[in-house]
């Protein structure tokens, strides 16, 4: 099966380089050079993943991301040189799945895209096979089948990555996970030593589920080791 990528990048030289590489890897690639064009293409065609630059004309990448996340859980990988924008894209409800910093290695970019598509395919198959499950952890009600979380009866909006991080802990209540293990299991990819992705997702998740994110009770930090589900 040939996977389809929507490449949203206004720099024509970067776009051409990335497009050619993924075509060599057997992907079908559709290129957009501004946010409005990307929205139109997404509405007309079906894609397996979006590669997104944040600095776009007409409609910037952050607005594009918000619009797409209101419609779809398609994997979105950010290509950006600005850490501040990456932080916003990964958190704050914008819901990007991963990012790679510019300038990037094409080998790493291809590896991350393949891993993101594998994860999305795996979760889709798993969702169809699993029976409905619901867990109660403290005041959190977590529905593993419907990917929903309620706190004291009110729904909490989690991104796909945030939900799967929480699911990892609640389904392995006695296990300690290092950052490398979390990355390997959630991103299904080798850990490149960049802690920013894990730190951002963990911080945003805690801000949503914890009463006091600075003193978390659901996901505890074991300094110098990793994280563990709190005891209830």
VEXKEVO-564859 format. One line per field, with one value per atom (N, C-alpha, C, O): atom name; x negated, y negated, z. Coordinates in steps of 0.1 Angstrom, whole numbers, padded with zeros to 4 digits, m for minus. Example, Ala and Ser with C-alpha at 12.3 -4.5 7.8 and 13.67 -1.06 7.14 Angstrom:
2
a: (N, CA, C, O, N, CA, C, O)
X: (m0132, m0123, m0132, m0142, m0128, m0137, m0129, m0134)
Y: (0057, 0045, 0033, 0033, 0022, 0011, 0000, m0011)
Z: (0078, 0078, 0078, 0085, 0071, 0071, 0079, 0080)
END
This chain:
232
a: (N, CA, C, O, N, CA, C, O, N, CA, C, O, N, CA, C, O, N, CA, C, O, N, CA, C, O, N, CA, C, O, N, CA, C, O, N, CA, C, O, N, CA, C, O, N, CA, C, O, N, CA, C, O, N, CA, C, O, N, CA, C, O, N, CA, C, O, N, CA, C, O, N, CA, C, O, N, CA, C, O, N, CA, C, O, N, CA, C, O, N, CA, C, O, N, CA, C, O, N, CA, C, O, N, CA, C, O, N, CA, C, O, N, CA, C, O, N, CA, C, O, N, CA, C, O, N, CA, C, O, N, CA, C, O, N, CA, C, O, N, CA, C, O, N, CA, C, O, N, CA, C, O, N, CA, C, O, N, CA, C, O, N, CA, C, O, N, CA, C, O, N, CA, C, O, N, CA, C, O, N, CA, C, O, N, CA, C, O, N, CA, C, O, N, CA, C, O, N, CA, C, O, N, CA, C, O, N, CA, C, O, N, CA, C, O, N, CA, C, O, N, CA, C, O, N, CA, C, O, N, CA, C, O, N, CA, C, O, N, CA, C, O, N, CA, C, O, N, CA, C, O, N, CA, C, O, N, CA, C, O, N, CA, C, O, N, CA, C, O, N, CA, C, O, N, CA, C, O, N, CA, C, O, N, CA, C, O, N, CA, C, O, N, CA, C, O, N, CA, C, O, N, CA, C, O, N, CA, C, O, N, CA, C, O, N, CA, C, O, N, CA, C, O, N, CA, C, O, N, CA, C, O, N, CA, C, O, N, CA, C, O, N, CA, C, O, N, CA, C, O, N, CA, C, O, N, CA, C, O, N, CA, C, O, N, CA, C, O, N, CA, C, O, N, CA, C, O, N, CA, C, O, N, CA, C, O, N, CA, C, O, N, CA, C, O, N, CA, C, O, N, CA, C, O, N, CA, C, O, N, CA, C, O, N, CA, C, O, N, CA, C, O, N, CA, C, O, N, CA, C, O, N, CA, C, O, N, CA, C, O, N, CA, C, O, N, CA, C, O, N, CA, C, O, N, CA, C, O, N, CA, C, O, N, CA, C, O, N, CA, C, O, N, CA, C, O, N, CA, C, O, N, CA, C, O, N, CA, C, O, N, CA, C, O, N, CA, C, O, N, CA, C, O, N, CA, C, O, N, CA, C, O, N, CA, C, O, N, CA, C, O, N, CA, C, O, N, CA, C, O, N, CA, C, O, N, CA, C, O, N, CA, C, O, N, CA, C, O, N, CA, C, O, N, CA, C, O, N, CA, C, O, N, CA, C, O, N, CA, C, O, N, CA, C, O, N, CA, C, O, N, CA, C, O, N, CA, C, O, N, CA, C, O, N, CA, C, O, N, CA, C, O, N, CA, C, O, N, CA, C, O, N, CA, C, O, N, CA, C, O, N, CA, C, O, N, CA, C, O, N, CA, C, O, N, CA, C, O, N, CA, C, O, N, CA, C, O, N, CA, C, O, N, CA, C, O, N, CA, C, O, N, CA, C, O, N, CA, C, O, N, CA, C, O, N, CA, C, O, N, CA, C, O, N, CA, C, O, N, CA, C, O, N, CA, C, O, N, CA, C, O, N, CA, C, O, N, CA, C, O, N, CA, C, O, N, CA, C, O, N, CA, C, O, N, CA, C, O, N, CA, C, O, N, CA, C, O, N, CA, C, O, N, CA, C, O, N, CA, C, O, N, CA, C, O, N, CA, C, O, N, CA, C, O, N, CA, C, O, N, CA, C, O, N, CA, C, O, N, CA, C, O, N, CA, C, O, N, CA, C, O, N, CA, C, O, N, CA, C, O, N, CA, C, O, N, CA, C, O, N, CA, C, O, N, CA, C, O, N, CA, C, O, N, CA, C, O, N, CA, C, O, N, CA, C, O, N, CA, C, O, N, CA, C, O, N, CA, C, O, N, CA, C, O, N, CA, C, O, N, CA, C, O, N, CA, C, O, N, CA, C, O, N, CA, C, O, N, CA, C, O, N, CA, C, O, N, CA, C, O, N, CA, C, O, N, CA, C, O, N, CA, C, O, N, CA, C, O, N, CA, C, O, N, CA, C, O, N, CA, C, O, N, CA, C, O, N, CA, C, O, N, CA, C, O, N, CA, C, O, N, CA, C, O, N, CA, C, O, N, CA, C, O, N, CA, C, O, N, CA, C, O, N, CA, C, O, N, CA, C, O, N, CA, C, O, N, CA, C, O, N, CA, C, O, N, CA, C, O, N, CA, C, O, N, CA, C, O, N, CA, C, O, N, CA, C, O, N, CA, C, O, N, CA, C, O, N, CA, C, O, N, CA, C, O, N, CA, C, O, N, CA, C, O, N, CA, C, O, N, CA, C, O)
X: (m0008, 0000, m0009, m0018, m0006, m0014, m0008, 0004, m0016, m0011, m0012, m0021, m0002, m0002, m0005, 0000, m0014, m0018, m0014, m0016, m0009, m0007, m0018, m0020, m0026, m0038, m0035, m0032, m0035, m0032, m0044, m0048, m0051, m0063, m0065, m0064, m0067, m0067, m0081, m0081, m0091, m0104, m0105, m0105, m0105, m0104, m0116, m0115, m0128, m0140, m0139, m0142, m0134, m0132, m0121, m0122, m0110, m0099, m0103, m0099, m0110, m0115, m0124, m0123, m0133, m0142, m0135, m0137, m0125, m0118, m0109, m0108, m0102, m0093, m0100, m0096, m0112, m0119, m0124, m0124, m0128, m0133, m0122, m0124, m0110, m0099, m0094, m0089, m0094, m0090, m0100, m0095, m0113, m0122, m0119, m0122, m0114, m0110, m0097, m0093, m0090, m0078, m0065, m0055, m0066, m0055, m0049, m0056, m0036, m0030, m0030, m0025, m0035, m0036, m0029, m0031, m0020, m0013, m0019, m0018, m0024, m0030, m0020, m0014, m0020, m0013, m0023, m0032, m0021, m0031, m0026, m0033, m0013, m0008, 0004, 0008, 0008, 0018, 0031, 0038, 0036, 0049, 0049, 0059, 0038, 0038, 0038, 0044, 0031, 0030, 0044, 0048, 0052, 0066, 0074, 0082, 0073, 0081, 0077, 0086, 0064, 0060, 0064, 0068, 0064, 0068, 0083, 0087, 0091, 0105, 0108, 0119, 0100, 0103, 0097, 0103, 0086, 0079, 0077, 0079, 0074, 0071, 0056, 0049, 0051, 0037, 0034, 0043, 0022, 0018, 0010, 0009, 0004, m0004, m0006, m0006, m0007, m0010, m0024, m0027, m0033, m0045, m0043, m0040, m0045, m0041, m0052, m0057, m0055, m0063, m0053, m0042, m0058, m0049, m0049, m0039, m0060, m0061, m0056, m0063, m0042, m0036, m0029, m0024, m0028, m0020, m0005, m0001, 0003, 0017, 0024, 0032, 0020, 0026, 0014, 0009, 0010, m0002, 0000, 0011, m0011, m0011, m0003, 0004, m0003, 0004, 0019, 0026, 0024, 0038, 0042, 0053, 0034, 0037, 0038, 0047, 0029, 0029, 0042, 0048, 0046, 0059, 0071, 0079, 0071, 0082, 0083, 0093, 0071, 0070, 0074, 0081, 0069, 0071, 0086, 0091, 0093, 0108, 0115, 0127, 0108, 0115, 0109, 0116, 0096, 0090, 0079, 0073, 0076, 0064, 0053, 0044, 0052, 0041, 0028, 0027, 0018, 0005, m0001, m0001, m0006, m0012, m0026, m0027, m0035, m0049, m0054, m0053, m0058, m0063, m0077, m0086, m0080, m0094, m0096, m0090, m0104, m0106, m0119, m0125, m0124, m0136, m0133, m0143, m0121, m0117, m0111, m0100, m0119, m0115, m0102, m0094, m0100, m0088, m0075, m0065, m0076, m0064, m0062, m0051, m0073, m0072, m0065, m0056, m0069, m0063, m0048, m0040, m0044, m0029, m0022, m0011, m0029, m0023, m0021, m0011, m0030, m0029, m0020, m0013, m0018, m0009, 0002, 0006, 0008, 0018, 0030, 0037, 0032, 0044, 0042, 0051, 0030, 0028, 0027, 0031, 0020, 0020, 0011, 0015, 0000, m0010, m0015, m0016, m0019, m0024, m0039, m0044, m0047, m0061, m0067, m0060, m0080, m0086, m0101, m0107, m0106, m0120, m0126, m0120, m0137, m0143, m0150, m0157, m0149, m0156, m0170, m0171, m0181, m0181, m0181, m0187, m0175, m0173, m0180, m0183, m0182, m0187, m0176, m0165, m0177, m0166, m0164, m0153, m0175, m0174, m0165, m0156, m0167, m0159, m0145, m0135, m0143, m0129, m0121, m0110, m0127, m0120, m0117, m0106, m0127, m0124, m0113, m0105, m0112, m0101, m0088, m0078, m0087, m0075, m0070, m0058, m0079, m0075, m0070, m0061, m0077, m0073, m0059, m0051, m0056, m0043, m0032, m0021, m0034, m0024, m0022, m0011, m0033, m0032, m0023, m0015, m0026, m0018, m0003, 0006, 0000, 0013, 0021, 0032, 0014, 0019, 0022, 0032, 0012, 0013, 0025, 0033, 0026, 0037, 0050, 0060, 0051, 0064, 0068, 0080, 0058, 0062, 0065, 0074, 0058, 0060, 0074, 0081, 0078, 0091, 0102, 0112, 0100, 0111, 0112, 0122, 0100, 0100, 0103, 0109, 0099, 0101, 0116, 0124, 0119, 0133, 0132, 0122, 0144, 0145, 0139, 0143, 0131, 0125, 0126, 0124, 0128, 0128, 0121, 0123, 0113, 0105, 0108, 0110, 0109, 0110, 0098, 0094, 0091, 0078, 0080, 0080, 0082, 0085, 0099, 0109, 0099, 0111, 0111, 0120, 0102, 0101, 0108, 0105, 0117, 0124, 0118, 0120, 0111, 0104, 0110, 0109, 0116, 0122, 0111, 0109, 0105, 0095, 0100, 0092, 0112, 0118, 0122, 0120, 0128, 0133, 0123, 0126, 0111, 0101, 0106, 0104, 0113, 0118, 0114, 0112, 0113, 0109, 0119, 0121, 0124, 0133, 0127, 0122, 0127, 0123, 0134, 0140, 0138, 0150, 0162, 0170, 0163, 0175, 0174, 0182, 0163, 0162, 0151, 0140, 0154, 0144, 0132, 0133, 0120, 0108, 0103, 0103, 0100, 0096, 0081, 0073, 0077, 0063, 0060, 0068, 0047, 0043, 0040, 0040, 0038, 0036, 0024, 0024, 0013, 0001, 0003, m0002, 0010, 0012, 0020, 0018, 0030, 0039, 0030, 0032, 0022, 0014, 0003, 0000, m0002, m0011, m0004, m0009, 0008, 0016, 0020, 0019, 0024, 0028, 0016, 0018, 0004, m0008, m0010, m0013, m0007, m0009, 0002, m0001, 0014, 0026, 0027, 0033, 0021, 0022, 0009, 0008, 0000, m0013, m0015, m0025, m0006, m0006, m0018, m0021, m0026, m0037, m0051, m0061, m0050, m0062, m0068, m0060, m0081, m0088, m0092, m0099, m0090, m0094, m0104, m0102, m0115, m0124, m0119, m0110, m0125, m0121, m0123, m0115, m0134, m0138, m0127, m0123, m0123, m0113, m0099, m0092, m0095, m0083, m0083, m0074, m0094, m0096, m0095, m0088, m0102, m0102, m0088, m0084, m0081, m0068, m0057, m0048, m0057, m0046, m0049, m0040, m0061, m0065, m0069, m0071, m0071, m0075, m0088, m0088, m0098, m0109, m0121, m0119, m0133, m0145, m0146, m0141, m0151, m0152, m0165, m0176, m0164, m0175, m0181, m0190, m0177, m0182, m0177, m0181, m0167, m0161, m0149, m0139, m0150, m0140, m0128, m0118, m0129, m0119, m0105, m0095, m0105, m0092, m0085, m0074, m0093, m0087, m0083, m0073, m0092, m0089, m0077, m0069, m0075, m0064, m0051, m0041, m0051, m0039, m0035, m0024, m0045, m0043, m0038, m0029, m0043, m0039, m0024, m0016, m0021, m0007, 0003, 0014, m0001, 0008, 0010, 0022, 0000, 0002, 0010, 0018, 0009, 0017, 0032, 0041, 0035, 0049, 0055, 0066, 0046, 0052, 0049, 0057, 0039, 0035, 0042, 0045, 0045, 0050, 0039, 0042, 0027, 0016, 0004, m0003, 0003, m0008, m0022, m0030, m0025, m0038, m0040, m0051, m0029, m0030, m0021, m0011, m0025, m0016, m0014, m0022, m0001, 0002, 0005, 0004, 0008, 0011, m0001, m0003, m0010, m0022, m0034, m0036, m0040, m0051, m0064, m0067, m0073, m0086, m0096, m0096, m0103, m0114, m0127, m0132, m0132, m0144, m0156, m0160, m0161, m0172, m0169, m0177, m0156, m0152, m0141, m0143, m0129, m0119, m0105, m0105, m0095, m0081, m0074, m0077, m0064, m0056, m0042, m0041, m0032, m0019, m0018, m0024, m0011, m0010, m0001, 0006, m0001, 0007, 0020, 0021, 0031, 0044, 0051, 0063)
Y: (0012, 0000, m0013, m0014, m0022, m0034, m0045, m0048, m0050, m0060, m0074, m0076, m0082, m0096, m0106, m0106, m0115, m0126, m0139, m0142, m0148, m0162, m0170, m0171, m0175, m0183, m0198, m0203, m0205, m0219, m0227, m0228, m0233, m0240, m0251, m0248, m0263, m0274, m0276, m0282, m0270, m0271, m0260, m0248, m0265, m0255, m0246, m0234, m0250, m0241, m0230, m0219, m0234, m0224, m0214, m0202, m0220, m0212, m0202, m0190, m0206, m0197, m0186, m0175, m0190, m0180, m0169, m0157, m0174, m0164, m0156, m0144, m0162, m0155, m0144, m0132, m0147, m0138, m0126, m0114, m0129, m0118, m0108, m0096, m0114, m0105, m0097, m0086, m0103, m0096, m0084, m0073, m0086, m0075, m0064, m0052, m0068, m0058, m0051, m0043, m0055, m0048, m0055, m0049, m0067, m0075, m0083, m0086, m0086, m0096, m0109, m0110, m0120, m0133, m0143, m0145, m0151, m0162, m0175, m0175, m0184, m0196, m0208, m0211, m0215, m0228, m0238, m0235, m0251, m0261, m0272, m0282, m0271, m0281, m0274, m0263, m0279, m0273, m0271, m0261, m0281, m0280, m0269, m0262, m0268, m0257, m0244, m0234, m0243, m0230, m0226, m0214, m0236, m0233, m0228, m0218, m0234, m0230, m0215, m0207, m0212, m0199, m0188, m0178, m0192, m0183, m0180, m0168, m0189, m0188, m0179, m0172, m0179, m0171, m0157, m0148, m0155, m0142, m0136, m0142, m0123, m0116, m0114, m0109, m0117, m0115, m0107, m0105, m0101, m0093, m0101, m0097, m0112, m0120, m0134, m0136, m0144, m0158, m0162, m0161, m0167, m0173, m0188, m0193, m0195, m0209, m0218, m0217, m0228, m0240, m0250, m0252, m0256, m0265, m0280, m0287, m0284, m0297, m0297, m0295, m0299, m0298, m0311, m0318, m0315, m0326, m0323, m0311, m0334, m0333, m0328, m0334, m0315, m0310, m0303, m0293, m0307, m0302, m0287, m0283, m0281, m0267, m0264, m0254, m0273, m0271, m0271, m0263, m0281, m0281, m0269, m0263, m0265, m0253, m0241, m0233, m0240, m0229, m0228, m0218, m0240, m0241, m0236, m0229, m0240, m0237, m0222, m0215, m0216, m0202, m0193, m0183, m0198, m0190, m0191, m0182, m0201, m0201, m0191, m0189, m0185, m0176, m0162, m0152, m0161, m0148, m0145, m0155, m0133, m0129, m0124, m0116, m0128, m0124, m0127, m0138, m0119, m0122, m0135, m0136, m0144, m0157, m0159, m0159, m0160, m0161, m0175, m0179, m0183, m0197, m0197, m0191, m0206, m0209, m0224, m0233, m0227, m0241, m0243, m0234, m0256, m0260, m0268, m0272, m0270, m0279, m0270, m0265, m0269, m0260, m0265, m0257, m0278, m0284, m0280, m0276, m0280, m0275, m0261, m0256, m0253, m0238, m0235, m0227, m0243, m0240, m0243, m0235, m0253, m0256, m0245, m0241, m0241, m0231, m0218, m0211, m0214, m0201, m0202, m0192, m0213, m0215, m0225, m0227, m0230, m0240, m0236, m0244, m0223, m0218, m0218, m0214, m0222, m0222, m0208, m0205, m0200, m0185, m0180, m0170, m0186, m0180, m0167, m0167, m0158, m0145, m0145, m0138, m0152, m0151, m0163, m0170, m0165, m0176, m0172, m0164, m0179, m0177, m0191, m0199, m0194, m0208, m0210, m0201, m0221, m0225, m0231, m0238, m0228, m0219, m0204, m0201, m0195, m0182, m0172, m0175, m0160, m0149, m0142, m0139, m0140, m0133, m0119, m0114, m0112, m0099, m0099, m0090, m0109, m0109, m0113, m0108, m0122, m0127, m0115, m0113, m0107, m0095, m0085, m0080, m0083, m0074, m0078, m0070, m0091, m0096, m0095, m0092, m0098, m0097, m0082, m0080, m0073, m0059, m0054, m0046, m0059, m0055, m0060, m0053, m0073, m0079, m0072, m0070, m0068, m0060, m0047, m0042, m0040, m0027, m0028, m0019, m0038, m0040, m0042, m0036, m0051, m0054, m0041, m0039, m0033, m0021, m0011, m0004, m0010, m0001, m0004, 0004, m0017, m0021, m0019, m0016, m0021, m0019, m0005, m0002, 0004, 0018, 0023, 0030, 0017, 0021, 0016, 0023, 0004, m0001, 0008, 0010, 0014, 0023, 0036, 0042, 0040, 0054, 0053, 0063, 0042, 0042, 0040, 0034, 0047, 0045, 0032, 0028, 0027, 0014, 0016, 0026, 0007, 0008, m0006, m0016, m0006, m0019, m0017, m0007, m0026, m0025, m0038, m0049, m0036, m0047, m0048, m0039, m0059, m0062, m0075, m0086, m0075, m0087, m0092, m0085, m0105, m0111, m0111, m0117, m0104, m0103, m0090, m0079, m0091, m0080, m0079, m0089, m0069, m0067, m0056, m0045, m0060, m0050, m0047, m0055, m0035, m0031, m0028, m0029, m0025, m0022, m0035, m0036, m0044, m0056, m0068, m0079, m0065, m0075, m0088, m0099, m0086, m0098, m0097, m0087, m0109, m0110, m0121, m0131, m0117, m0126, m0128, m0118, m0140, m0143, m0149, m0159, m0142, m0146, m0148, m0157, m0139, m0140, m0149, m0148, m0157, m0167, m0161, m0157, m0162, m0157, m0165, m0178, m0159, m0166, m0163, m0152, m0174, m0172, m0170, m0178, m0157, m0154, m0152, m0148, m0155, m0152, m0137, m0130, m0131, m0117, m0113, m0102, m0120, m0116, m0117, m0108, m0127, m0129, m0117, m0111, m0113, m0101, m0089, m0081, m0086, m0074, m0074, m0063, m0085, m0086, m0082, m0074, m0088, m0085, m0070, m0063, m0065, m0051, m0042, m0031, m0045, m0038, m0036, m0025, m0046, m0046, m0038, m0030, m0041, m0035, m0020, m0012, m0015, m0001, 0006, 0018, m0002, 0004, m0003, m0010, m0001, m0009, m0008, m0017, 0003, 0005, 0003, 0004, m0001, m0002, m0016, m0026, m0017, m0030, m0031, m0022, m0042, m0044, m0056, m0066, m0053, m0064, m0072, m0067, m0083, m0092, m0084, m0085, m0077, m0069, m0058, m0056, m0052, m0041, m0047, m0041, m0058, m0065, m0068, m0066, m0074, m0078, m0066, m0066, m0055, m0043, m0037, m0032, m0037, m0030, m0039, m0033, m0052, m0061, m0065, m0065, m0069, m0073, m0062, m0063, m0050, m0038, m0041, m0037, m0047, m0051, m0052, m0052, m0052, m0053, m0067, m0077, m0067, m0080, m0087, m0081, m0099, m0107, m0116, m0124, m0114, m0122, m0136, m0143, m0140, m0153, m0152, m0146, m0157, m0156, m0165, m0164, m0175, m0185, m0179, m0184, m0170, m0164, m0158, m0160, m0150, m0143, m0154, m0153, m0163, m0173, m0181, m0184, m0185, m0193, m0185, m0190, m0173, m0165, m0162, m0162, m0159, m0156, m0168, m0167, m0179, m0192, m0195, m0198, m0194, m0197, m0187, m0190, m0174, m0164, m0167, m0166, m0170, m0173, m0185, m0186, m0195, m0207, m0204, m0211, m0193, m0190, m0180, m0181, m0171, m0161, m0163, m0158, m0171, m0173, m0185, m0195, m0184, m0196, m0206, m0218, m0201, m0210, m0204, m0195, m0209, m0203, m0204, m0195, m0213, m0214, m0204, m0201, m0197, m0187, m0175, m0173, m0169, m0159, m0146, m0142, m0141, m0129, m0117, m0106, m0120, m0109, m0104, m0092, m0113, m0108, m0114, m0126, m0106, m0111, m0111, m0102, m0120, m0121, m0114, m0118, m0104, m0099, m0104, m0100, m0114, m0122, m0113, m0105, m0116, m0108, m0095, m0088, m0091, m0078, m0079, m0074, m0084, m0085, m0089, m0098, m0082, m0086, m0073, m0062, m0075, m0063, m0068, m0079, m0059, m0062, m0064, m0055, m0074, m0075, m0064, m0057, m0063, m0053, m0058, m0069, m0051, m0055, m0044, m0046)
Z: (0000, 0000, 0000, 0008, m0009, m0010, m0001, m0002, 0009, 0018, 0012, 0004, 0015, 0010, 0020, 0031, 0016, 0025, 0019, 0007, 0028, 0024, 0030, 0042, 0021, 0025, 0024, 0013, 0035, 0036, 0039, 0051, 0029, 0031, 0020, 0008, 0024, 0014, 0008, m0003, 0014, 0008, m0003, m0001, m0016, m0027, m0028, m0032, m0024, m0024, m0014, m0017, m0002, 0009, 0004, 0006, m0001, m0005, m0016, m0015, m0025, m0036, m0031, m0035, m0022, m0016, m0008, m0010, 0000, 0008, m0001, 0001, m0010, m0019, m0027, m0027, m0032, m0040, m0032, m0036, m0019, m0011, m0007, m0007, m0004, 0000, m0012, m0011, m0024, m0036, m0038, m0042, m0036, m0037, m0027, m0029, m0015, m0005, m0007, 0000, m0019, m0022, m0018, m0019, m0013, m0009, m0020, m0030, m0019, m0028, m0021, m0009, m0027, m0020, m0027, m0039, m0020, m0026, m0019, m0006, m0026, m0020, m0020, m0030, m0008, m0007, m0003, 0005, m0007, m0004, 0004, 0007, 0008, 0018, 0026, 0021, 0037, 0045, 0038, 0040, 0031, 0024, 0014, 0013, 0006, m0004, 0003, m0002, 0014, 0022, 0027, 0026, 0032, 0036, 0025, 0027, 0013, 0001, m0003, m0006, m0003, m0006, 0004, 0000, 0017, 0027, 0026, 0028, 0022, 0020, 0008, 0008, m0002, m0014, m0014, m0020, m0007, m0008, 0006, 0016, 0006, 0018, 0019, 0010, 0031, 0034, 0046, 0055, 0047, 0059, 0069, 0080, 0064, 0073, 0067, 0055, 0076, 0072, 0077, 0089, 0068, 0072, 0071, 0060, 0082, 0083, 0087, 0098, 0079, 0083, 0090, 0086, 0101, 0108, 0102, 0104, 0095, 0090, 0076, 0066, 0074, 0061, 0057, 0066, 0044, 0040, 0040, 0040, 0039, 0038, 0051, 0057, 0055, 0067, 0074, 0068, 0086, 0091, 0097, 0098, 0099, 0103, 0115, 0116, 0125, 0138, 0135, 0141, 0127, 0124, 0116, 0118, 0106, 0099, 0108, 0106, 0117, 0127, 0135, 0137, 0139, 0147, 0139, 0144, 0126, 0118, 0115, 0116, 0112, 0109, 0121, 0120, 0133, 0145, 0149, 0157, 0144, 0147, 0138, 0140, 0128, 0119, 0119, 0116, 0123, 0121, 0131, 0136, 0133, 0142, 0133, 0138, 0121, 0112, 0118, 0124, 0117, 0123, 0116, 0104, 0124, 0119, 0125, 0137, 0116, 0121, 0117, 0105, 0127, 0125, 0120, 0126, 0110, 0106, 0110, 0103, 0120, 0124, 0130, 0136, 0129, 0136, 0148, 0155, 0152, 0163, 0174, 0173, 0185, 0196, 0203, 0207, 0203, 0209, 0202, 0208, 0189, 0181, 0182, 0183, 0183, 0185, 0198, 0199, 0208, 0222, 0221, 0226, 0214, 0212, 0204, 0207, 0193, 0184, 0191, 0189, 0200, 0206, 0218, 0221, 0224, 0235, 0232, 0221, 0243, 0242, 0233, 0228, 0232, 0225, 0210, 0203, 0205, 0190, 0185, 0174, 0192, 0189, 0178, 0172, 0176, 0167, 0174, 0186, 0166, 0171, 0174, 0183, 0165, 0167, 0159, 0152, 0161, 0154, 0151, 0157, 0141, 0137, 0135, 0128, 0141, 0140, 0127, 0122, 0121, 0109, 0113, 0123, 0106, 0095, 0099, 0110, 0092, 0096, 0087, 0075, 0092, 0084, 0077, 0083, 0064, 0057, 0062, 0062, 0066, 0071, 0084, 0085, 0093, 0105, 0101, 0107, 0092, 0088, 0083, 0087, 0074, 0068, 0079, 0079, 0088, 0099, 0108, 0112, 0111, 0120, 0113, 0119, 0100, 0092, 0092, 0094, 0089, 0088, 0102, 0103, 0113, 0126, 0129, 0135, 0126, 0128, 0121, 0127, 0109, 0101, 0107, 0108, 0111, 0118, 0130, 0132, 0138, 0151, 0148, 0154, 0138, 0135, 0129, 0133, 0121, 0116, 0127, 0128, 0137, 0148, 0157, 0161, 0160, 0169, 0163, 0169, 0149, 0142, 0143, 0145, 0141, 0142, 0156, 0158, 0166, 0180, 0184, 0191, 0180, 0184, 0179, 0186, 0167, 0162, 0169, 0170, 0175, 0181, 0196, 0201, 0203, 0217, 0221, 0214, 0232, 0237, 0245, 0250, 0248, 0255, 0269, 0276, 0274, 0287, 0293, 0286, 0306, 0313, 0327, 0333, 0330, 0342, 0351, 0346, 0364, 0373, 0381, 0389, 0380, 0387, 0395, 0388, 0408, 0415, 0410, 0410, 0406, 0401, 0386, 0380, 0380, 0365, 0360, 0365, 0351, 0344, 0330, 0322, 0327, 0314, 0306, 0310, 0295, 0286, 0275, 0266, 0276, 0267, 0253, 0243, 0251, 0238, 0231, 0219, 0238, 0231, 0232, 0228, 0238, 0239, 0246, 0241, 0257, 0264, 0279, 0285, 0285, 0299, 0305, 0300, 0317, 0325, 0339, 0345, 0343, 0357, 0365, 0361, 0375, 0383, 0374, 0377, 0364, 0355, 0343, 0334, 0343, 0332, 0322, 0327, 0310, 0300, 0299, 0299, 0298, 0296, 0281, 0277, 0274, 0260, 0259, 0262, 0256, 0255, 0240, 0232, 0236, 0223, 0222, 0233, 0210, 0209, 0217, 0223, 0216, 0223, 0238, 0245, 0243, 0257, 0262, 0273, 0254, 0259, 0259, 0269, 0250, 0249, 0260, 0265, 0264, 0275, 0288, 0296, 0290, 0302, 0302, 0312, 0290, 0289, 0293, 0299, 0289, 0292, 0307, 0311, 0314, 0329, 0336, 0345, 0332, 0339, 0336, 0344, 0325, 0321, 0326, 0325, 0332, 0338, 0351, 0353, 0361, 0373, 0382, 0390, 0381, 0390, 0383, 0389, 0370, 0363, 0362, 0361, 0363, 0361, 0346, 0341, 0340, 0326, 0325, 0330, 0318, 0315, 0303, 0296, 0301, 0289, 0276, 0267, 0276, 0263, 0261, 0250, 0272, 0271, 0266, 0258, 0272, 0268, 0253, 0246, 0249, 0235, 0226, 0216, 0229, 0221, 0220, 0210, 0232, 0232, 0226, 0219, 0228, 0223, 0209, 0200, 0206, 0193, 0184, 0171, 0190, 0183, 0174, 0162, 0180, 0173, 0182, 0194, 0177, 0185, 0192, 0186, 0204, 0211, 0207, 0209, 0203, 0198, 0209, 0206, 0221, 0232, 0234, 0243, 0226, 0227, 0236, 0233, 0248, 0259, 0257, 0264, 0248, 0246, 0243, 0249, 0234, 0231, 0243, 0245, 0250, 0262, 0273, 0278, 0275, 0285, 0282, 0291, 0270, 0266, 0268, 0274, 0263, 0264, 0278, 0282, 0286, 0300, 0308, 0316, 0305, 0312, 0308, 0317, 0295, 0291, 0297, 0300, 0297, 0302, 0317, 0322, 0325, 0339, 0341, 0350, 0332, 0334, 0332, 0337, 0325, 0322, 0333, 0336, 0338, 0347, 0362, 0370, 0365, 0379, 0385, 0378, 0398, 0405, 0407, 0405, 0409, 0411, 0402, 0407, 0390, 0381, 0387, 0383, 0396, 0402, 0412, 0416, 0417, 0427, 0422, 0429, 0411, 0405, 0414, 0421, 0413, 0420, 0411, 0415, 0398, 0389, 0383, 0382, 0377, 0371, 0379, 0378, 0387, 0396, 0389, 0380, 0392, 0387, 0397, 0409, 0392, 0400, 0395, 0384, 0402, 0397, 0393, 0401, 0381, 0376, 0370, 0365, 0371, 0367, 0356, 0345, 0360, 0350, 0356, 0365, 0352, 0357, 0361, 0357, 0370, 0375, 0379, 0383, 0377, 0381, 0396, 0404, 0401, 0416, 0422, 0414, 0435, 0441, 0446, 0451, 0444, 0447, 0455, 0459)
END
